[in-house]
Amino acid sequence: MSRSVFAILLVLVSACGREGRTAATAGAQRLVDLSHEYAADSIFWPTAEGFKLDVVSDGMTPQGYYYAANNFSGAEHGGTHLDAPVHFAKGRMSVEQIPVDQLVGPASVIDVSSKAAGTPNYQLTVAELQAWEQAHGPITGSIVLVRTDYSKRWPDAERYLGTTERGDAAVAKLHFPGIHPDAASWLAERHVKAVGIDTASIDYGQSKLFETHRALYDKNIPGLENLANLDQLPATGATLVALPMKIKGGSGAPLRAIAMLPQGR
């Protein structure tokens, strides 16, 4: 583990046990929760099994103490989650094979929310990435987060996905912004650590071939989907920590992602 990752984890340990909220303080850091909660109304891909929580116990035991326990189930790819590269690239990393160092790093936040607001099928372009670099510096080695502000529509599936329908036929009715395949290839050439977005997929809703997934995952660059609260992050200056459930052989996993910011940012 690198010294920088170790230092970040020390900050996280110091924050453990504090009351959860979207923005919290931890020493000199401000923490921003970038994950949606898992619940019955969490948005999943139309063909995927949704989240289900089955209550096993919720009450007093014969011995006189309270005890709560549940079982949960659902597809890997739903809610705020990580896509492992093997999801669209045979032989590439599965969830547990992704180095922790690759899931912690400086966040480069690309704001396309104004364009996405009026164009449901909007796709981030190479030109926008190049303009961002000119304004903020090299994107290499960062975790790129694409802000569309679609997370503000969660959990309204009609507004977030473009349809409330389920099943194979619903896939053709999906409309939401994503990353153009050319932009994905450009990011892969910049050797970014990971790429995230606050929509249901790094490919836009009408994608049929998932070329953005394929361009990134072939280079072992994981994806972070259905992120939240990207509007609370500056273009630069945040450190992202995106730790998934460590599923052996998993093509994806539920994700608790946070951003750390110096106080005052």
C-alpha positions in Angstrom: 0.0 0.0 0.0 1.3 3.4 -0.9 2.1 6.1 1.7 -0.6 8.3 0.4 -3.3 5.6 0.5 -2.2 4.8 4.1 -2.6 8.4 5.1 -6.1 8.6 3.6 -7.1 5.4 5.4 -5.9 6.9 8.7 -8.2 9.9 8.1 -11.1 7.5 7.4 -10.5 5.5 10.6 -10.6 8.8 12.6 -14.1 9.5 11.0 -15.5 6.0 12.0 -18.3 6.1 14.4 -19.4 9.7 13.6 -23.0 10.4 12.6 -23.5 9.8 8.9 -24.5 12.6 6.6 -23.7 13.9 3.1 -20.9 16.2 4.3 -19.0 15.4 7.5 -15.8 16.6 9.0 -12.7 14.4 9.8 -9.9 16.4 11.1 -9.0 18.9 8.4 -11.1 17.1 5.9 -14.6 17.5 4.7 -16.2 14.2 3.6 -18.8 14.0 0.8 -20.9 10.8 0.4 -21.1 9.9 -3.3 -23.3 6.8 -2.9 -27.0 6.3 -3.1 -28.5 4.1 -0.4 -29.7 0.6 -1.3 -33.4 0.3 -0.9 -36.5 -1.2 -2.6 -36.7 1.8 -5.0 -33.0 1.7 -5.9 -32.5 1.9 -9.7 -31.1 -1.2 -11.4 -30.7 -2.0 -15.1 -34.1 -3.0 -16.5 -33.0 -6.6 -17.1 -31.3 -7.0 -13.7 -32.6 -8.3 -10.4 -33.3 -5.3 -8.1 -32.3 -4.9 -4.4 -34.2 -6.9 -1.9 -33.9 -6.9 1.9 -35.5 -9.8 3.8 -35.9 -9.4 7.5 -34.7 -12.3 9.5 -35.1 -10.9 12.9 -36.4 -7.6 14.3 -37.4 -7.9 18.0 -36.8 -9.2 21.4 -35.3 -12.6 21.8 -36.4 -15.2 24.4 -33.3 -14.3 26.3 -34.6 -10.7 26.7 -32.4 -8.7 24.4 -33.1 -7.0 21.1 -31.7 -8.6 17.9 -31.9 -7.4 14.2 -30.6 -9.3 11.2 -31.4 -9.3 7.5 -30.6 -11.1 4.2 -30.1 -9.1 1.1 -29.9 -9.9 -2.6 -29.6 -8.1 -6.0 -27.6 -7.9 -9.1 -23.9 -6.8 -9.0 -24.7 -3.9 -11.4 -27.3 -1.7 -9.7 -27.4 1.2 -7.3 -24.1 2.9 -6.8 -21.7 0.2 -7.9 -18.3 -0.6 -9.4 -17.8 -2.2 -12.8 -14.8 -4.5 -12.8 -12.9 -4.5 -16.1 -13.9 -8.2 -16.7 -17.5 -7.0 -17.0 -16.8 -6.2 -20.7 -13.2 -7.5 -21.3 -12.4 -11.2 -21.0 -9.3 -11.9 -19.0 -9.2 -8.5 -17.3 -9.4 -7.8 -13.6 -12.4 -9.0 -11.5 -13.4 -7.0 -8.4 -11.0 -8.5 -5.9 -8.1 -8.1 -8.3 -8.3 -4.3 -8.6 -5.5 -2.8 -6.5 -6.7 -0.5 -3.7 -4.4 2.2 -5.0 -6.4 2.3 -8.2 -9.6 3.1 -6.3 -8.1 6.0 -4.3 -6.8 9.1 -5.9 -7.3 12.7 -7.0 -10.6 13.4 -8.6 -11.0 15.2 -11.9 -14.6 16.4 -12.1 -15.9 17.2 -15.6 -19.1 19.2 -15.4 -21.4 18.7 -18.4 -24.6 19.2 -16.4 -25.8 22.2 -18.3 -25.6 20.3 -21.6 -27.0 17.1 -20.2 -30.0 18.9 -18.8 -31.5 19.6 -22.2 -30.0 16.6 -24.1 -30.9 13.2 -22.6 -28.6 11.4 -25.0 -25.6 13.7 -24.4 -22.1 12.2 -24.6 -18.9 13.7 -23.1 -16.5 14.6 -26.0 -12.8 14.6 -26.5 -12.9 18.3 -27.0 -14.4 18.9 -23.6 -11.7 16.8 -22.0 -9.0 18.7 -23.8 -10.6 22.0 -22.7 -10.7 20.7 -19.1 -7.0 19.9 -19.2 -6.2 23.3 -20.6 -8.0 24.9 -17.7 -7.0 22.6 -14.9 -3.9 20.6 -15.8 -3.1 17.0 -16.8 -5.8 14.4 -16.1 -3.3 11.5 -16.1 -3.3 9.4 -12.9 -6.6 10.8 -11.6 -10.0 9.3 -11.2 -12.3 11.0 -13.7 -15.8 11.8 -12.6 -18.4 13.0 -15.1 -21.1 15.2 -13.6 -24.4 15.3 -15.3 -26.6 16.0 -12.2 -28.8 13.1 -13.1 -28.3 11.9 -9.6 -30.8 14.6 -8.5 -33.5 12.6 -10.4 -32.9 9.5 -8.2 -34.9 7.3 -7.5 -37.4 8.5 -10.2 -36.7 5.8 -12.9 -38.7 7.7 -15.5 -36.6 10.8 -15.3 -33.3 9.0 -14.5 -33.4 6.2 -17.1 -36.1 7.4 -19.5 -38.5 4.6 -18.6 -40.0 2.7 -15.7 -40.4 -0.5 -17.7 -38.5 -3.7 -16.9 -37.2 -6.5 -19.1 -35.4 -6.7 -22.5 -37.8 -4.4 -24.3 -37.1 -1.6 -21.9 -33.5 -1.4 -22.8 -34.3 0.3 -26.2 -36.2 3.0 -24.3 -33.2 4.1 -22.1 -32.2 7.8 -22.4 -29.5 9.3 -20.2 -26.1 10.9 -20.8 -22.8 9.1 -21.0 -19.2 9.2 -22.3 -18.5 9.0 -26.0 -16.4 6.0 -27.0 -13.8 8.4 -28.5 -13.5 10.2 -25.2 -13.2 6.8 -23.4 -10.3 5.9 -25.7 -8.7 9.3 -25.0 -9.0 8.7 -21.3 -7.5 5.3 -21.6 -4.5 6.8 -23.4 -4.1 9.2 -20.4 -3.8 6.2 -18.1 -6.5 7.4 -15.7 -7.1 5.2 -12.6 -10.9 4.9 -13.0 -13.9 6.6 -14.6 -17.2 7.4 -12.8 -20.5 9.0 -13.7 -23.8 10.0 -12.0 -25.9 8.1 -14.4 -26.8 4.4 -14.9 -23.9 3.7 -17.3 -20.7 5.2 -18.6 -22.2 4.5 -22.0 -25.2 6.7 -22.9 -28.6 5.2 -22.7 -29.1 4.4 -26.4 -25.8 2.6 -26.7 -26.1 -0.9 -28.3 -22.4 -2.0 -28.4 -21.2 -0.5 -25.1 -18.1 0.8 -26.8 -17.2 3.1 -23.9 -17.1 0.2 -21.5 -15.0 -1.9 -23.8 -12.5 0.9 -24.5 -11.8 1.5 -20.8 -12.2 -2.0 -19.4 -9.8 -3.6 -22.0 -7.2 -1.3 -20.4 -8.1 -2.5 -16.9 -9.7 0.9 -16.0 -12.8 0.2 -13.8 -16.0 2.2 -13.9 -18.1 3.7 -11.2 -21.8 4.1 -11.9 -24.8 5.7 -10.3 -22.7 8.1 -8.3 -24.3 10.9 -6.2 -23.5 14.5 -5.1 -20.9 15.3 -7.7 -22.3 18.8 -7.6 -20.6 19.2 -4.2 -17.1 18.6 -5.7 -14.8 21.2 -7.3 -13.1 20.5 -10.6 -9.9 19.6 -8.7 -8.8 19.3 -5.1 -10.9 16.3 -3.9 -9.5 12.9 -3.2 -11.8 10.0 -4.1 -12.1 6.8 -2.1 -14.2 4.2 -4.0 -14.2 0.9 -2.1 -16.5 -1.9 -3.4 -17.6 -5.1 -1.7 -14.7 -7.4 -2.4 -16.4 -10.2 -4.4 -14.0 -12.9 -5.6 -14.5 -13.3 -9.4 -17.1 -10.5 -9.4 -17.8 -8.5 -12.5 -19.2 -5.7 -10.3 -20.0 -4.9 -6.7 -22.0 -2.5 -4.5 -19.8 0.6 -3.9 -19.5 3.1 -1.0 -17.7 6.0 -2.5 -16.6 9.2 -0.7 -14.7 12.3 -1.6 -12.4 14.1 0.8 -11.9 17.8 0.6 -9.8 20.3 2.6 -12.0 22.5 4.9 -13.3 25.5 3.0 -13.5 23.8 -0.4 
